[in-house]
């Protein structure tokens, strides 16, 4: 893995292929360019207590809420 100043720049997370496929369908037609970009956005949102400065690209507040509900139902967020 590439390192910056002794720190890892990125790591790999493994998720079930079925979840990946569902997320790929979910972001189709949104401003997200990849599942990875969407997942990083969601994780940053969760890690910041759900308060990001920048809104999700191409998603309305209702769509973001629907995504949160789906992730919660799948057990990925509390």
PyMOL Python script that loads the backbone (N, CA, C, O; Angstrom):
from pymol import cmd

cmd.read_pdbstr("""\
ATOM      1  N   UNK A   1       0.825  -1.184   0.000  1.00  0.00           N
ATOM      2  CA  UNK A   1       0.000   0.000   0.000  1.00  0.00           C
ATOM      3  C   UNK A   1       0.870   1.248   0.000  1.00  0.00           C
ATOM      4  O   UNK A   1       1.908   1.291   0.661  1.00  0.00           O
ATOM      5  N   UNK A   2       0.437   2.277  -0.754  1.00  0.00           N
ATOM      6  CA  UNK A   2       1.216   3.511  -0.764  1.00  0.00           C
ATOM      7  C   UNK A   2       1.192   4.171   0.602  1.00  0.00           C
ATOM      8  O   UNK A   2       0.195   4.107   1.321  1.00  0.00           O
ATOM      9  N   UNK A   3       2.305   4.806   0.950  1.00  0.00           N
ATOM     10  CA  UNK A   3       2.376   5.497   2.235  1.00  0.00           C
ATOM     11  C   UNK A   3       2.791   6.939   2.013  1.00  0.00           C
ATOM     12  O   UNK A   3       3.554   7.256   1.100  1.00  0.00           O
ATOM     13  N   UNK A   4       2.271   7.803   2.868  1.00  0.00           N
ATOM     14  CA  UNK A   4       2.627   9.218   2.866  1.00  0.00           C
ATOM     15  C   UNK A   4       3.198   9.543   4.226  1.00  0.00           C
ATOM     16  O   UNK A   4       2.519   9.377   5.239  1.00  0.00           O
ATOM     17  N   UNK A   5       4.409   9.993   4.265  1.00  0.00           N
ATOM     18  CA  UNK A   5       5.046  10.383   5.527  1.00  0.00           C
ATOM     19  C   UNK A   5       4.868   9.333   6.612  1.00  0.00           C
ATOM     20  O   UNK A   5       4.566   9.665   7.758  1.00  0.00           O
ATOM     21  N   UNK A   6       5.051   8.076   6.257  1.00  0.00           N
ATOM     22  CA  UNK A   6       4.930   7.005   7.228  1.00  0.00           C
ATOM     23  C   UNK A   6       3.498   6.598   7.532  1.00  0.00           C
ATOM     24  O   UNK A   6       3.284   5.669   8.311  1.00  0.00           O
ATOM     25  N   UNK A   7       2.511   7.262   6.943  1.00  0.00           N
ATOM     26  CA  UNK A   7       1.103   6.916   7.153  1.00  0.00           C
ATOM     27  C   UNK A   7       0.541   6.283   5.892  1.00  0.00           C
ATOM     28  O   UNK A   7       0.938   6.620   4.776  1.00  0.00           O
ATOM     29  N   UNK A   8      -0.372   5.379   6.089  1.00  0.00           N
ATOM     30  CA  UNK A   8      -1.052   4.800   4.932  1.00  0.00           C
ATOM     31  C   UNK A   8      -1.997   5.834   4.333  1.00  0.00           C
ATOM     32  O   UNK A   8      -2.715   6.527   5.054  1.00  0.00           O
ATOM     33  N   UNK A   9      -1.987   5.928   3.022  1.00  0.00           N
ATOM     34  CA  UNK A   9      -2.869   6.857   2.329  1.00  0.00           C
ATOM     35  C   UNK A   9      -4.262   6.255   2.168  1.00  0.00           C
ATOM     36  O   UNK A   9      -5.265   6.960   2.274  1.00  0.00           O
ATOM     37  N   UNK A  10      -4.319   4.956   1.912  1.00  0.00           N
ATOM     38  CA  UNK A  10      -5.598   4.264   1.707  1.00  0.00           C
ATOM     39  C   UNK A  10      -5.484   2.832   2.201  1.00  0.00           C
ATOM     40  O   UNK A  10      -4.397   2.258   2.258  1.00  0.00           O
ATOM     41  N   UNK A  11      -6.626   2.273   2.556  1.00  0.00           N
ATOM     42  CA  UNK A  11      -6.697   0.867   2.941  1.00  0.00           C
ATOM     43  C   UNK A  11      -7.847   0.223   2.176  1.00  0.00           C
ATOM     44  O   UNK A  11      -8.655   0.918   1.560  1.00  0.00           O
ATOM     45  N   UNK A  12      -7.917  -1.075   2.215  1.00  0.00           N
ATOM     46  CA  UNK A  12      -8.968  -1.814   1.532  1.00  0.00           C
ATOM     47  C   UNK A  12      -9.989  -2.305   2.544  1.00  0.00           C
ATOM     48  O   UNK A  12      -9.627  -2.876   3.572  1.00  0.00           O
ATOM     49  N   UNK A  13     -11.257  -2.084   2.256  1.00  0.00           N
ATOM     50  CA  UNK A  13     -12.358  -2.635   3.037  1.00  0.00           C
ATOM     51  C   UNK A  13     -13.070  -3.653   2.174  1.00  0.00           C
ATOM     52  O   UNK A  13     -13.242  -3.446   0.973  1.00  0.00           O
ATOM     53  N   UNK A  14     -13.481  -4.742   2.774  1.00  0.00           N
ATOM     54  CA  UNK A  14     -14.210  -5.765   2.025  1.00  0.00           C
ATOM     55  C   UNK A  14     -15.664  -5.743   2.435  1.00  0.00           C
ATOM     56  O   UNK A  14     -15.988  -5.751   3.623  1.00  0.00           O
ATOM     57  N   UNK A  15     -16.542  -5.714   1.441  1.00  0.00           N
ATOM     58  CA  UNK A  15     -17.976  -5.772   1.685  1.00  0.00           C
ATOM     59  C   UNK A  15     -18.539  -6.906   0.838  1.00  0.00           C
ATOM     60  O   UNK A  15     -17.927  -7.296  -0.156  1.00  0.00           O
ATOM     61  N   UNK A  16     -19.697  -7.437   1.218  1.00  0.00           N
ATOM     62  CA  UNK A  16     -20.295  -8.502   0.410  1.00  0.00           C
ATOM     63  C   UNK A  16     -20.581  -8.019  -1.017  1.00  0.00           C
ATOM     64  O   UNK A  16     -20.983  -6.874  -1.229  1.00  0.00           O
ATOM     65  N   UNK A  17     -20.370  -8.902  -1.980  1.00  0.00           N
ATOM     66  CA  UNK A  17     -20.584  -8.555  -3.386  1.00  0.00           C
ATOM     67  C   UNK A  17     -22.029  -8.115  -3.632  1.00  0.00           C
ATOM     68  O   UNK A  17     -22.274  -7.227  -4.450  1.00  0.00           O
ATOM     69  N   UNK A  18     -22.976  -8.723  -2.937  1.00  0.00           N
ATOM     70  CA  UNK A  18     -24.380  -8.363  -3.111  1.00  0.00           C
ATOM     71  C   UNK A  18     -24.620  -6.914  -2.678  1.00  0.00           C
ATOM     72  O   UNK A  18     -25.362  -6.185  -3.337  1.00  0.00           O
ATOM     73  N   UNK A  19     -24.002  -6.500  -1.584  1.00  0.00           N
ATOM     74  CA  UNK A  19     -24.125  -5.112  -1.132  1.00  0.00           C
ATOM     75  C   UNK A  19     -23.513  -4.173  -2.155  1.00  0.00           C
ATOM     76  O   UNK A  19     -24.098  -3.141  -2.485  1.00  0.00           O
ATOM     77  N   UNK A  20     -22.332  -4.527  -2.661  1.00  0.00           N
ATOM     78  CA  UNK A  20     -21.673  -3.705  -3.680  1.00  0.00           C
ATOM     79  C   UNK A  20     -22.595  -3.515  -4.887  1.00  0.00           C
ATOM     80  O   UNK A  20     -22.760  -2.402  -5.388  1.00  0.00           O
ATOM     81  N   UNK A  21     -23.192  -4.618  -5.344  1.00  0.00           N
ATOM     82  CA  UNK A  21     -24.078  -4.554  -6.510  1.00  0.00           C
ATOM     83  C   UNK A  21     -25.296  -3.674  -6.219  1.00  0.00           C
ATOM     84  O   UNK A  21     -25.722  -2.898  -7.074  1.00  0.00           O
ATOM     85  N   UNK A  22     -25.856  -3.797  -5.006  1.00  0.00           N
ATOM     86  CA  UNK A  22     -27.003  -2.961  -4.627  1.00  0.00           C
ATOM     87  C   UNK A  22     -26.627  -1.490  -4.599  1.00  0.00           C
ATOM     88  O   UNK A  22     -27.386  -0.641  -5.068  1.00  0.00           O
ATOM     89  N   UNK A  23     -25.449  -1.185  -4.045  1.00  0.00           N
ATOM     90  CA  UNK A  23     -24.996   0.204  -4.002  1.00  0.00           C
ATOM     91  C   UNK A  23     -24.745   0.744  -5.407  1.00  0.00           C
ATOM     92  O   UNK A  23     -25.037   1.905  -5.695  1.00  0.00           O
ATOM     93  N   UNK A  24     -24.207  -0.099  -6.269  1.00  0.00           N
ATOM     94  CA  UNK A  24     -23.957   0.312  -7.652  1.00  0.00           C
ATOM     95  C   UNK A  24     -25.262   0.725  -8.331  1.00  0.00           C
ATOM     96  O   UNK A  24     -25.308   1.728  -9.043  1.00  0.00           O
ATOM     97  N   UNK A  25     -26.315  -0.051  -8.107  1.00  0.00           N
ATOM     98  CA  UNK A  25     -27.629   0.289  -8.664  1.00  0.00           C
ATOM     99  C   UNK A  25     -28.175   1.555  -8.005  1.00  0.00           C
ATOM    100  O   UNK A  25     -28.754   2.408  -8.677  1.00  0.00           O
ATOM    101  N   UNK A  26     -27.992   1.674  -6.705  1.00  0.00           N
ATOM    102  CA  UNK A  26     -28.510   2.808  -5.944  1.00  0.00           C
ATOM    103  C   UNK A  26     -27.937   4.132  -6.438  1.00  0.00           C
ATOM    104  O   UNK A  26     -28.658   5.128  -6.511  1.00  0.00           O
ATOM    105  N   UNK A  27     -26.660   4.155  -6.777  1.00  0.00           N
ATOM    106  CA  UNK A  27     -26.031   5.423  -7.169  1.00  0.00           C
ATOM    107  C   UNK A  27     -26.151   5.715  -8.664  1.00  0.00           C
ATOM    108  O   UNK A  27     -25.740   6.780  -9.124  1.00  0.00           O
ATOM    109  N   UNK A  28     -26.713   4.772  -9.422  1.00  0.00           N
ATOM    110  CA  UNK A  28     -26.862   4.990 -10.865  1.00  0.00           C
ATOM    111  C   UNK A  28     -27.665   6.267 -11.112  1.00  0.00           C
ATOM    112  O   UNK A  28     -28.769   6.427 -10.591  1.00  0.00           O
ATOM    113  N   UNK A  29     -27.107   7.159 -11.901  1.00  0.00           N
ATOM    114  CA  UNK A  29     -27.790   8.404 -12.229  1.00  0.00           C
ATOM    115  C   UNK A  29     -27.566   9.520 -11.225  1.00  0.00           C
ATOM    116  O   UNK A  29     -28.129  10.604 -11.375  1.00  0.00           O
ATOM    117  N   UNK A  30     -26.753   9.275 -10.199  1.00  0.00           N
ATOM    118  CA  UNK A  30     -26.442  10.318  -9.218  1.00  0.00           C
ATOM    119  C   UNK A  30     -25.117  10.965  -9.602  1.00  0.00           C
ATOM    120  O   UNK A  30     -24.541  10.641 -10.641  1.00  0.00           O
ATOM    121  N   UNK A  31     -24.650  11.851  -8.791  1.00  0.00           N
ATOM    122  CA  UNK A  31     -23.367  12.506  -9.049  1.00  0.00           C
ATOM    123  C   UNK A  31     -22.168  11.684  -8.619  1.00  0.00           C
ATOM    124  O   UNK A  31     -21.028  12.096  -8.839  1.00  0.00           O
ATOM    125  N   UNK A  32     -22.401  10.527  -8.010  1.00  0.00           N
ATOM    126  CA  UNK A  32     -21.279   9.695  -7.578  1.00  0.00           C
ATOM    127  C   UNK A  32     -20.691   8.952  -8.769  1.00  0.00           C
ATOM    128  O   UNK A  32     -21.417   8.379  -9.582  1.00  0.00           O
ATOM    129  N   UNK A  33     -19.365   8.971  -8.858  1.00  0.00           N
ATOM    130  CA  UNK A  33     -18.686   8.324  -9.975  1.00  0.00           C
ATOM    131  C   UNK A  33     -18.401   6.854  -9.733  1.00  0.00           C
ATOM    132  O   UNK A  33     -18.126   6.110 -10.675  1.00  0.00           O
ATOM    133  N   UNK A  34     -18.464   6.429  -8.477  1.00  0.00           N
ATOM    134  CA  UNK A  34     -18.159   5.028  -8.164  1.00  0.00           C
ATOM    135  C   UNK A  34     -18.774   4.653  -6.825  1.00  0.00           C
ATOM    136  O   UNK A  34     -19.137   5.516  -6.025  1.00  0.00           O
ATOM    137  N   UNK A  35     -18.882   3.354  -6.596  1.00  0.00           N
ATOM    138  CA  UNK A  35     -19.359   2.863  -5.305  1.00  0.00           C
ATOM    139  C   UNK A  35     -18.388   3.311  -4.219  1.00  0.00           C
ATOM    140  O   UNK A  35     -18.806   3.709  -3.131  1.00  0.00           O
ATOM    141  N   UNK A  36     -17.102   3.247  -4.512  1.00  0.00           N
ATOM    142  CA  UNK A  36     -16.098   3.666  -3.539  1.00  0.00           C
ATOM    143  C   UNK A  36     -16.323   5.119  -3.115  1.00  0.00           C
ATOM    144  O   UNK A  36     -16.291   5.426  -1.924  1.00  0.00           O
ATOM    145  N   UNK A  37     -16.548   6.007  -4.073  1.00  0.00           N
ATOM    146  CA  UNK A  37     -16.778   7.413  -3.749  1.00  0.00           C
ATOM    147  C   UNK A  37     -18.015   7.567  -2.864  1.00  0.00           C
ATOM    148  O   UNK A  37     -18.006   8.340  -1.906  1.00  0.00           O
ATOM    149  N   UNK A  38     -19.070   6.835  -3.187  1.00  0.00           N
ATOM    150  CA  UNK A  38     -20.300   6.897  -2.403  1.00  0.00           C
ATOM    151  C   UNK A  38     -20.079   6.374  -0.977  1.00  0.00           C
ATOM    152  O   UNK A  38     -20.525   6.994  -0.011  1.00  0.00           O
ATOM    153  N   UNK A  39     -19.397   5.247  -0.851  1.00  0.00           N
ATOM    154  CA  UNK A  39     -19.158   4.653   0.463  1.00  0.00           C
ATOM    155  C   UNK A  39     -18.290   5.574   1.316  1.00  0.00           C
ATOM    156  O   UNK A  39     -18.562   5.748   2.504  1.00  0.00           O
ATOM    157  N   UNK A  40     -17.259   6.161   0.733  1.00  0.00           N
ATOM    158  CA  UNK A  40     -16.416   7.107   1.481  1.00  0.00           C
ATOM    159  C   UNK A  40     -17.271   8.283   1.949  1.00  0.00           C
ATOM    160  O   UNK A  40     -17.134   8.732   3.088  1.00  0.00           O
ATOM    161  N   UNK A  41     -18.138   8.780   1.094  1.00  0.00           N
ATOM    162  CA  UNK A  41     -19.018   9.883   1.469  1.00  0.00           C
ATOM    163  C   UNK A  41     -19.901   9.480   2.651  1.00  0.00           C
ATOM    164  O   UNK A  41     -20.016  10.226   3.624  1.00  0.00           O
ATOM    165  N   UNK A  42     -20.522   8.306   2.570  1.00  0.00           N
ATOM    166  CA  UNK A  42     -21.411   7.836   3.641  1.00  0.00           C
ATOM    167  C   UNK A  42     -20.653   7.658   4.951  1.00  0.00           C
ATOM    168  O   UNK A  42     -21.137   8.051   6.013  1.00  0.00           O
ATOM    169  N   UNK A  43     -19.468   7.066   4.874  1.00  0.00           N
ATOM    170  CA  UNK A  43     -18.695   6.836   6.090  1.00  0.00           C
ATOM    171  C   UNK A  43     -18.232   8.149   6.717  1.00  0.00           C
ATOM    172  O   UNK A  43     -18.215   8.279   7.941  1.00  0.00           O
ATOM    173  N   UNK A  44     -17.861   9.112   5.893  1.00  0.00           N
ATOM    174  CA  UNK A  44     -17.497  10.426   6.434  1.00  0.00           C
ATOM    175  C   UNK A  44     -18.694  11.070   7.102  1.00  0.00           C
ATOM    176  O   UNK A  44     -18.570  11.688   8.160  1.00  0.00           O
ATOM    177  N   UNK A  45     -19.855  10.923   6.478  1.00  0.00           N
ATOM    178  CA  UNK A  45     -21.082  11.470   7.034  1.00  0.00           C
ATOM    179  C   UNK A  45     -21.379  10.837   8.392  1.00  0.00           C
ATOM    180  O   UNK A  45     -21.681  11.544   9.353  1.00  0.00           O
ATOM    181  N   UNK A  46     -21.296   9.528   8.473  1.00  0.00           N
ATOM    182  CA  UNK A  46     -21.552   8.825   9.734  1.00  0.00           C
ATOM    183  C   UNK A  46     -20.520   9.219  10.781  1.00  0.00           C
ATOM    184  O   UNK A  46     -20.866   9.476  11.934  1.00  0.00           O
ATOM    185  N   UNK A  47     -19.253   9.267  10.381  1.00  0.00           N
ATOM    186  CA  UNK A  47     -18.169   9.583  11.325  1.00  0.00           C
ATOM    187  C   UNK A  47     -18.276  11.013  11.855  1.00  0.00           C
ATOM    188  O   UNK A  47     -17.810  11.306  12.956  1.00  0.00           O
ATOM    189  N   UNK A  48     -18.884  11.895  11.074  1.00  0.00           N
ATOM    190  CA  UNK A  48     -19.016  13.282  11.516  1.00  0.00           C
ATOM    191  C   UNK A  48     -20.341  13.534  12.219  1.00  0.00           C
ATOM    192  O   UNK A  48     -20.702  14.682  12.476  1.00  0.00           O
ATOM    193  N   UNK A  49     -21.061  12.474  12.528  1.00  0.00           N
ATOM    194  CA  UNK A  49     -22.342  12.639  13.207  1.00  0.00           C
ATOM    195  C   UNK A  49     -23.462  13.025  12.272  1.00  0.00           C
ATOM    196  O   UNK A  49     -24.489  13.545  12.708  1.00  0.00           O
ATOM    197  N   UNK A  50     -23.274  12.774  10.978  1.00  0.00           N
ATOM    198  CA  UNK A  50     -24.314  13.080  10.004  1.00  0.00           C
ATOM    199  C   UNK A  50     -24.350  14.520   9.555  1.00  0.00           C
ATOM    200  O   UNK A  50     -25.338  14.966   8.972  1.00  0.00           O
ATOM    201  N   UNK A  51     -23.264  15.269   9.823  1.00  0.00           N
ATOM    202  CA  UNK A  51     -23.254  16.686   9.473  1.00  0.00           C
ATOM    203  C   UNK A  51     -22.032  17.009   8.627  1.00  0.00           C
ATOM    204  O   UNK A  51     -20.981  17.383   9.149  1.00  0.00           O
ATOM    205  N   UNK A  52     -22.180  16.864   7.337  1.00  0.00           N
ATOM    206  CA  UNK A  52     -21.103  17.224   6.418  1.00  0.00           C
ATOM    207  C   UNK A  52     -21.340  18.638   5.905  1.00  0.00           C
ATOM    208  O   UNK A  52     -22.479  19.084   5.769  1.00  0.00           O
ATOM    209  N   UNK A  53     -20.248  19.330   5.624  1.00  0.00           N
ATOM    210  CA  UNK A  53     -20.361  20.668   5.070  1.00  0.00           C
ATOM    211  C   UNK A  53     -20.902  20.644   3.648  1.00  0.00           C
ATOM    212  O   UNK A  53     -21.684  21.509   3.254  1.00  0.00           O
ATOM    213  N   UNK A  54     -20.478  19.644   2.886  1.00  0.00           N
ATOM    214  CA  UNK A  54     -20.893  19.566   1.496  1.00  0.00           C
ATOM    215  C   UNK A  54     -22.039  18.567   1.342  1.00  0.00           C
ATOM    216  O   UNK A  54     -21.974  17.470   1.899  1.00  0.00           O
ATOM    217  N   UNK A  55     -23.082  18.926   0.601  1.00  0.00           N
ATOM    218  CA  UNK A  55     -24.154  17.965   0.361  1.00  0.00           C
ATOM    219  C   UNK A  55     -23.681  16.889  -0.613  1.00  0.00           C
ATOM    220  O   UNK A  55     -22.709  17.085  -1.343  1.00  0.00           O
ATOM    221  N   UNK A  56     -24.369  15.764  -0.618  1.00  0.00           N
ATOM    222  CA  UNK A  56     -24.042  14.689  -1.550  1.00  0.00           C
ATOM    223  C   UNK A  56     -24.272  15.191  -2.969  1.00  0.00           C
ATOM    224  O   UNK A  56     -25.309  15.792  -3.250  1.00  0.00           O
ATOM    225  N   UNK A  57     -23.314  14.952  -3.872  1.00  0.00           N
ATOM    226  CA  UNK A  57     -23.488  15.449  -5.240  1.00  0.00           C
ATOM    227  C   UNK A  57     -24.655  14.763  -5.933  1.00  0.00           C
ATOM    228  O   UNK A  57     -24.705  13.536  -6.022  1.00  0.00           O
ATOM    229  N   UNK A  58     -25.590  15.564  -6.421  1.00  0.00           N
ATOM    230  CA  UNK A  58     -26.696  15.020  -7.195  1.00  0.00           C
ATOM    231  C   UNK A  58     -27.789  14.361  -6.384  1.00  0.00           C
ATOM    232  O   UNK A  58     -28.705  13.791  -6.977  1.00  0.00           O
ATOM    233  N   UNK A  59     -27.747  14.404  -5.060  1.00  0.00           N
ATOM    234  CA  UNK A  59     -28.772  13.764  -4.242  1.00  0.00           C
ATOM    235  C   UNK A  59     -29.538  14.808  -3.440  1.00  0.00           C
ATOM    236  O   UNK A  59     -28.961  15.756  -2.907  1.00  0.00           O
ATOM    237  N   UNK A  60     -30.851  14.610  -3.370  1.00  0.00           N
ATOM    238  CA  UNK A  60     -31.673  15.489  -2.542  1.00  0.00           C
ATOM    239  C   UNK A  60     -31.592  15.024  -1.094  1.00  0.00           C
ATOM    240  O   UNK A  60     -31.095  13.935  -0.808  1.00  0.00           O
ATOM    241  N   UNK A  61     -32.084  15.857  -0.186  1.00  0.00           N
ATOM    242  CA  UNK A  61     -32.114  15.473   1.227  1.00  0.00           C
ATOM    243  C   UNK A  61     -32.949  14.208   1.421  1.00  0.00           C
ATOM    244  O   UNK A  61     -32.599  13.353   2.234  1.00  0.00           O
ATOM    245  N   UNK A  62     -34.047  14.085   0.680  1.00  0.00           N
ATOM    246  CA  UNK A  62     -34.895  12.896   0.787  1.00  0.00           C
ATOM    247  C   UNK A  62     -34.151  11.646   0.320  1.00  0.00           C
ATOM    248  O   UNK A  62     -34.290  10.578   0.916  1.00  0.00           O
ATOM    249  N   UNK A  63     -33.364  11.778  -0.740  1.00  0.00           N
ATOM    250  CA  UNK A  63     -32.596  10.632  -1.225  1.00  0.00           C
ATOM    251  C   UNK A  63     -31.525  10.215  -0.222  1.00  0.00           C
ATOM    252  O   UNK A  63     -31.301   9.025  -0.003  1.00  0.00           O
ATOM    253  N   UNK A  64     -30.869  11.194   0.381  1.00  0.00           N
ATOM    254  CA  UNK A  64     -29.857  10.897   1.402  1.00  0.00           C
ATOM    255  C   UNK A  64     -30.516  10.199   2.586  1.00  0.00           C
ATOM    256  O   UNK A  64     -29.967   9.232   3.115  1.00  0.00           O
ATOM    257  N   UNK A  65     -31.684  10.676   3.007  1.00  0.00           N
ATOM    258  CA  UNK A  65     -32.397  10.025   4.107  1.00  0.00           C
ATOM    259  C   UNK A  65     -32.783   8.595   3.745  1.00  0.00           C
ATOM    260  O   UNK A  65     -32.684   7.696   4.581  1.00  0.00           O
ATOM    261  N   UNK A  66     -33.217   8.380   2.517  1.00  0.00           N
ATOM    262  CA  UNK A  66     -33.589   7.030   2.077  1.00  0.00           C
ATOM    263  C   UNK A  66     -32.373   6.102   2.095  1.00  0.00           C
ATOM    264  O   UNK A  66     -32.481   4.935   2.472  1.00  0.00           O
ATOM    265  N   UNK A  67     -31.231   6.621   1.689  1.00  0.00           N
ATOM    266  CA  UNK A  67     -30.001   5.826   1.699  1.00  0.00           C
ATOM    267  C   UNK A  67     -29.627   5.476   3.133  1.00  0.00           C
ATOM    268  O   UNK A  67     -29.258   4.338   3.423  1.00  0.00           O
ATOM    269  N   UNK A  68     -29.722   6.452   4.027  1.00  0.00           N
ATOM    270  CA  UNK A  68     -29.426   6.187   5.444  1.00  0.00           C
ATOM    271  C   UNK A  68     -30.349   5.112   6.000  1.00  0.00           C
ATOM    272  O   UNK A  68     -29.905   4.228   6.733  1.00  0.00           O
ATOM    273  N   UNK A  69     -31.630   5.183   5.654  1.00  0.00           N
ATOM    274  CA  UNK A  69     -32.590   4.190   6.133  1.00  0.00           C
ATOM    275  C   UNK A  69     -32.237   2.794   5.613  1.00  0.00           C
ATOM    276  O   UNK A  69     -32.335   1.808   6.344  1.00  0.00           O
ATOM    277  N   UNK A  70     -31.831   2.720   4.360  1.00  0.00           N
ATOM    278  CA  UNK A  70     -31.461   1.418   3.790  1.00  0.00           C
ATOM    279  C   UNK A  70     -30.202   0.863   4.448  1.00  0.00           C
ATOM    280  O   UNK A  70     -30.135  -0.327   4.756  1.00  0.00           O
ATOM    281  N   UNK A  71     -29.210   1.716   4.664  1.00  0.00           N
ATOM    282  CA  UNK A  71     -27.988   1.276   5.335  1.00  0.00           C
ATOM    283  C   UNK A  71     -28.278   0.846   6.770  1.00  0.00           C
ATOM    284  O   UNK A  71     -27.702  -0.123   7.264  1.00  0.00           O
ATOM    285  N   UNK A  72     -29.169   1.567   7.431  1.00  0.00           N
ATOM    286  CA  UNK A  72     -29.561   1.209   8.803  1.00  0.00           C
ATOM    287  C   UNK A  72     -30.273  -0.143   8.794  1.00  0.00           C
ATOM    288  O   UNK A  72     -29.994  -0.990   9.643  1.00  0.00           O
ATOM    289  N   UNK A  73     -31.176  -0.355   7.857  1.00  0.00           N
ATOM    290  CA  UNK A  73     -31.911  -1.615   7.759  1.00  0.00           C
ATOM    291  C   UNK A  73     -30.977  -2.795   7.477  1.00  0.00           C
ATOM    292  O   UNK A  73     -31.233  -3.921   7.904  1.00  0.00           O
ATOM    293  N   UNK A  74     -29.904  -2.520   6.758  1.00  0.00           N
ATOM    294  CA  UNK A  74     -28.913  -3.571   6.459  1.00  0.00           C
ATOM    295  C   UNK A  74     -27.942  -3.779   7.614  1.00  0.00           C
ATOM    296  O   UNK A  74     -27.135  -4.709   7.590  1.00  0.00           O
ATOM    297  N   UNK A  75     -28.015  -2.925   8.615  1.00  0.00           N
ATOM    298  CA  UNK A  75     -27.146  -3.079   9.789  1.00  0.00           C
ATOM    299  C   UNK A  75     -25.785  -2.429   9.651  1.00  0.00           C
ATOM    300  O   UNK A  75     -24.886  -2.714  10.443  1.00  0.00           O
ATOM    301  N   UNK A  76     -25.610  -1.554   8.657  1.00  0.00           N
ATOM    302  CA  UNK A  76     -24.311  -0.921   8.444  1.00  0.00           C
ATOM    303  C   UNK A  76     -24.118   0.353   9.241  1.00  0.00           C
ATOM    304  O   UNK A  76     -22.990   0.784   9.480  1.00  0.00           O
ATOM    305  N   UNK A  77     -25.238   0.959   9.656  1.00  0.00           N
ATOM    306  CA  UNK A  77     -25.140   2.126  10.522  1.00  0.00           C
ATOM    307  C   UNK A  77     -26.180   1.986  11.625  1.00  0.00           C
ATOM    308  O   UNK A  77     -27.205   1.334  11.427  1.00  0.00           O
ATOM    309  N   UNK A  78     -25.932   2.585  12.781  1.00  0.00           N
ATOM    310  CA  UNK A  78     -26.899   2.469  13.890  1.00  0.00           C
ATOM    311  C   UNK A  78     -28.134   3.323  13.692  1.00  0.00           C
ATOM    312  O   UNK A  78     -29.026   3.324  14.540  1.00  0.00           O
TER     313      UNK A  78
END
""", "prot")
cmd.dss("prot")
cmd.show_as("cartoon", "prot")
cmd.util.cbc("prot")
cmd.orient("prot")
